[in-house]
Structures are given as structure tokens and as C-alpha cells.
């Protein structure tokens, strides 16, 4: 329920909901950090480096383990 959001990220949630209104079907689902390790590690890397980037063909050494686990989990 958007009006019940007390998170400091409530504005982000509200913007996502507004953007989703223009799409035919969108499902939002909470996923715990343990199920989202790769995204968490990449976010931490961006915070440490104070920027974000796109890697093609390779990944940063600090997230290689997470990428391998994610790929193995979906095989």
C-alpha cells in the first residue's frame, strides 16, 4: 500500500508505481537480500567507487563469485 510507506525510499516506490501505470502488466514483489546478492554487491561496489558502470564480457573481481552462483542457480 503506497500510502502506508514510511521508508526513506517511499518516493522511489511512488515513482515506480506511477511509471508502471503506463505498462500493460507489472508485478512488484519484495525479494530479500539473500535472493538478490548480486544486485546488492553491485550497489555496494558503486557506492565504494562513487559511480556506476556497465561491463561487457567480464565482471569485476569483487562480484565474480556472486555472478557464478547466480548463473549456477539458474542452470
Backbone as CSV, one residue per row, in Angstrom:
resi,resn,N_x,N_y,N_z,CA_x,CA_y,CA_z,C_x,C_y,C_z
1,UNK,0.851,-1.181,0.000,0.000,0.000,0.000,0.895,1.241,0.000
2,UNK,0.910,1.995,-1.100,1.806,3.156,-1.208,1.618,4.193,-0.110
3,UNK,0.381,4.441,0.324,0.158,5.476,1.333,0.682,5.068,2.707
4,UNK,0.950,3.781,2.909,1.437,3.292,4.190,2.967,3.231,4.250
5,UNK,3.638,3.645,3.190,5.095,3.580,3.146,5.714,4.591,4.092
6,UNK,6.533,4.114,4.996,7.242,5.000,5.920,8.740,4.988,5.636
7,UNK,9.139,4.230,4.639,10.533,4.102,4.276,11.080,5.437,3.770
8,UNK,12.391,5.613,3.923,13.023,6.808,3.365,13.041,6.744,1.841
9,UNK,12.733,5.580,1.287,12.685,5.398,-0.163,11.251,5.414,-0.687
10,UNK,10.319,5.898,0.088,8.913,5.924,-0.321,8.723,6.667,-1.639
11,UNK,9.496,7.732,-1.870,9.368,8.479,-3.122,9.776,7.634,-4.314
12,UNK,10.765,6.751,-4.155,11.189,5.858,-5.236,10.082,4.856,-5.540
13,UNK,9.478,4.322,-4.491,8.372,3.379,-4.662,7.217,4.061,-5.380
14,UNK,6.915,5.279,-4.981,5.823,6.025,-5.611,6.113,6.264,-7.087
15,UNK,7.343,6.640,-7.439,7.703,6.870,-8.838,7.598,5.584,-9.649
16,UNK,8.012,4.455,-9.071,7.911,3.170,-9.763,6.454,2.807,-10.022
17,UNK,5.602,3.035,-9.045,4.172,2.749,-9.207,3.556,3.629,-10.293
18,UNK,3.939,4.885,-10.317,3.410,5.802,-11.332,3.886,5.397,-12.724
19,UNK,5.147,5.014,-12.862,5.680,4.575,-14.159,5.006,3.289,-14.615
20,UNK,4.686,2.411,-13.683,4.068,1.122,-14.014,2.644,1.282,-14.522
21,UNK,1.995,2.356,-14.156,0.607,2.573,-14.609,0.508,2.620,-16.131
22,UNK,1.571,3.018,-16.799,1.562,3.118,-18.254,1.917,1.828,-18.966
23,UNK,2.171,0.765,-18.222,2.549,-0.515,-18.815,1.393,-1.505,-18.704
24,UNK,1.313,-2.457,-19.647,0.191,-3.391,-19.634,0.121,-4.279,-18.390
25,UNK,1.251,-4.761,-17.897,1.230,-5.638,-16.729,2.568,-5.534,-15.990
26,UNK,2.498,-5.177,-14.740,3.687,-5.084,-13.899,3.369,-5.731,-12.558
27,UNK,4.291,-6.547,-12.082,4.130,-7.182,-10.773,5.316,-6.770,-9.911
28,UNK,5.029,-6.174,-8.762,6.078,-5.830,-7.806,6.088,-6.888,-6.722
29,UNK,7.289,-7.319,-6.368,7.401,-8.359,-5.346,8.639,-8.087,-4.507
30,UNK,8.481,-8.157,-3.191,9.625,-7.981,-2.299,10.513,-9.216,-2.378
31,UNK,11.796,-8.989,-2.556,12.763,-10.081,-2.578,13.824,-9.750,-1.549
32,UNK,14.075,-10.667,-0.654,15.070,-10.458,0.388,16.480,-10.374,-0.169
33,UNK,17.358,-9.796,0.576,18.740,-9.619,0.143,19.410,-10.946,-0.189
34,UNK,19.052,-12.007,0.546,19.674,-13.305,0.284,19.325,-13.826,-1.103
35,UNK,18.242,-13.356,-1.690,17.853,-13.752,-3.042,18.320,-12.745,-4.076
36,UNK,18.976,-11.710,-3.637,19.368,-10.629,-4.530,20.813,-10.210,-4.257
37,UNK,21.659,-11.188,-4.028,23.042,-10.937,-3.618,23.818,-10.169,-4.679
38,UNK,23.673,-10.537,-5.935,24.434,-9.884,-6.993,24.097,-8.402,-7.083
39,UNK,22.821,-8.062,-7.089,22.422,-6.652,-7.154,22.957,-5.889,-5.949
40,UNK,22.920,-6.516,-4.782,23.432,-5.868,-3.576,24.936,-5.609,-3.696
41,UNK,25.680,-6.608,-4.157,27.132,-6.435,-4.310,27.462,-5.345,-5.317
42,UNK,26.722,-5.288,-6.429,26.971,-4.239,-7.417,26.637,-2.855,-6.864
43,UNK,25.579,-2.766,-6.075,25.235,-1.489,-5.449,26.320,-1.058,-4.469
44,UNK,26.844,-2.004,-3.703,27.919,-1.683,-2.763,29.170,-1.235,-3.509
45,UNK,29.482,-1.889,-4.639,30.633,-1.501,-5.456,30.458,-0.068,-5.973
46,UNK,29.272,0.255,-6.468,29.014,1.605,-6.974,29.173,2.645,-5.872
47,UNK,28.735,2.308,-4.666,28.881,3.240,-3.544,30.355,3.428,-3.179
48,UNK,31.114,2.330,-3.183,32.550,2.435,-2.857,33.292,3.259,-3.892
49,UNK,32.957,3.059,-5.184,33.659,3.758,-6.260,33.074,5.133,-6.560
50,UNK,31.902,5.407,-5.991,31.195,6.664,-6.200,30.779,6.863,-7.661
51,UNK,30.549,5.751,-8.380,29.996,5.800,-9.725,29.498,4.411,-10.113
52,UNK,28.769,4.349,-11.205,28.315,3.061,-11.709,28.855,2.888,-13.123
53,UNK,28.816,1.658,-13.619,29.372,1.370,-14.936,28.691,0.142,-15.507
54,UNK,28.949,-0.102,-16.784,28.468,-1.308,-17.451,29.680,-2.064,-17.935
55,UNK,29.718,-3.358,-17.620,30.826,-4.196,-18.062,30.312,-5.142,-19.131
56,UNK,31.054,-5.270,-20.208,30.670,-6.195,-21.279,31.737,-7.269,-21.394
57,UNK,31.301,-8.519,-21.287,32.229,-9.633,-21.476,32.995,-10.049,-20.242
58,UNK,32.958,-9.245,-19.188,33.638,-9.615,-17.944,32.986,-8.870,-16.789
59,UNK,33.279,-9.308,-15.598,32.710,-8.681,-14.407,33.843,-8.294,-13.465
60,UNK,33.613,-7.362,-12.564,34.639,-7.007,-11.581,34.959,-8.222,-10.690
61,UNK,36.193,-8.335,-10.301,36.643,-9.458,-9.483,35.816,-9.578,-8.204
62,UNK,35.442,-8.465,-7.621,34.730,-8.499,-6.347,33.327,-9.095,-6.443
63,UNK,32.778,-9.242,-7.642,31.445,-9.836,-7.772,31.443,-11.139,-8.566
64,UNK,32.619,-11.639,-8.964,32.692,-12.873,-9.751,31.982,-14.040,-9.061
65,UNK,32.189,-14.196,-7.752,31.576,-15.303,-7.014,30.057,-15.215,-7.072
66,UNK,29.525,-14.015,-6.897,28.071,-13.822,-6.926,27.517,-14.124,-8.321
67,UNK,28.227,-13.704,-9.363,27.775,-13.970,-10.727,27.759,-15.478,-10.979
68,UNK,28.818,-16.169,-10.570,28.890,-17.623,-10.759,27.757,-18.319,-10.017
69,UNK,27.484,-17.916,-8.795,26.385,-18.517,-8.017,25.048,-18.247,-8.682
70,UNK,24.856,-17.036,-9.178,23.598,-16.684,-9.824,23.398,-17.498,-11.108
71,UNK,24.458,-17.647,-11.899,24.362,-18.423,-13.120,24.090,-19.899,-12.817
72,UNK,24.773,-20.450,-11.812,24.578,-21.846,-11.455,23.176,-22.090,-10.915
73,UNK,22.616,-21.138,-10.225,21.275,-21.287,-9.656,20.211,-21.319,-10.749
74,UNK,20.509,-20.723,-11.900,19.508,-20.659,-12.982,19.777,-21.656,-14.083
75,UNK,20.746,-22.527,-13.932,21.020,-23.570,-14.944,20.081,-24.730,-14.813
